[in-house]
Amino acid sequence: MKIKREDILHLSELSNFTLSESEIESLSGNLSDIIKYISQLDELDVEGIPPTYQVFEMENVWRDDEILEQDASRDELLALTKESRDNQIKVPKVL
């Protein structure tokens, strides 16, 4: 696949890069080589091979949510704050 100069300029604009003429020519050749190399994957026979979504045997571990008894009551915790209003802790505005 031949990479056109317009493609390189479009990619550089999207990436917010400024490229010189020599860099454009160099990238054109490099990207063509990369696409040619990756296109070798099209030659592989993957019939009957399930898709790989994750390469490690990992899975989420789920547990039921449990409400546990706390050592302090709401009133005791609110008493520790500098300022509270309507059973909530009042904090400084953060912008």
C-alpha positions in Angstrom: 0.0 0.0 0.0 1.4 3.4 -1.0 1.0 6.1 1.5 0.2 9.5 -0.1 1.7 12.8 0.9 -1.8 14.0 1.8 -2.2 11.1 4.2 1.0 12.1 6.1 -0.1 15.7 6.2 -3.5 14.7 7.5 -1.9 12.5 10.2 0.5 15.3 11.2 -2.4 17.8 11.5 -4.4 15.4 13.7 -1.3 14.8 15.8 -0.5 18.5 15.9 3.0 17.9 14.5 4.9 20.1 12.1 6.9 18.0 9.6 9.7 19.0 7.2 9.7 17.8 3.7 12.4 15.2 4.5 10.4 13.9 7.4 7.3 13.6 5.2 9.2 11.5 2.7 10.8 9.4 5.4 7.4 8.8 7.2 5.8 7.8 3.9 8.3 5.0 3.4 8.3 3.9 7.0 4.5 3.7 7.2 4.3 1.8 3.9 6.8 -0.7 5.3 4.9 -1.0 8.6 1.6 -1.6 6.8 3.2 -4.2 4.5 4.6 -6.0 7.5 1.3 -6.0 9.4 -0.6 -7.2 6.3 1.3 -10.5 6.6 -1.3 -11.3 9.3 -3.9 -11.5 6.5 -2.2 -14.6 5.3 -2.8 -16.5 8.5 -5.5 -19.2 8.6 -7.5 -18.4 11.8 -10.5 -20.5 10.9 -11.8 -22.2 14.0 -9.7 -20.2 16.4 -11.7 -18.3 19.0 -11.0 -14.6 19.4 -8.7 -13.7 22.2 -10.1 -10.9 24.4 -7.5 -11.3 27.1 -4.2 -13.0 27.0 -4.0 -13.8 30.7 -6.3 -16.1 32.6 -7.8 -13.3 34.6 -11.4 -12.7 35.6 -13.3 -10.3 37.8 -13.9 -11.5 41.3 -17.3 -10.5 42.5 -18.6 -10.5 46.0 -21.9 -9.6 47.6 -22.1 -6.1 49.1 -22.5 -6.3 52.9 -23.4 -3.5 55.2 -21.2 -3.9 58.3 -21.8 -2.4 61.6 -19.6 0.6 62.3 -17.9 1.5 65.6 -19.1 5.1 65.6 -22.5 6.5 65.0 -23.3 9.3 62.6 -23.6 11.9 65.4 -20.2 10.9 66.8 -18.6 11.3 63.4 -20.3 14.6 62.7 -19.1 15.8 66.1 -15.5 15.4 64.9 -15.9 17.8 62.0 -15.3 21.5 62.0 -18.7 22.3 60.5 -21.7 20.3 59.6 -25.2 21.0 58.2 -28.2 18.7 57.6 -26.3 15.7 58.8 -23.5 16.3 56.3 -19.9 17.5 56.6 -19.4 20.9 55.2 -16.2 21.3 53.3 -14.5 24.3 51.6 -15.5 24.9 48.0 -12.9 23.4 45.6 -12.7 24.8 42.1 
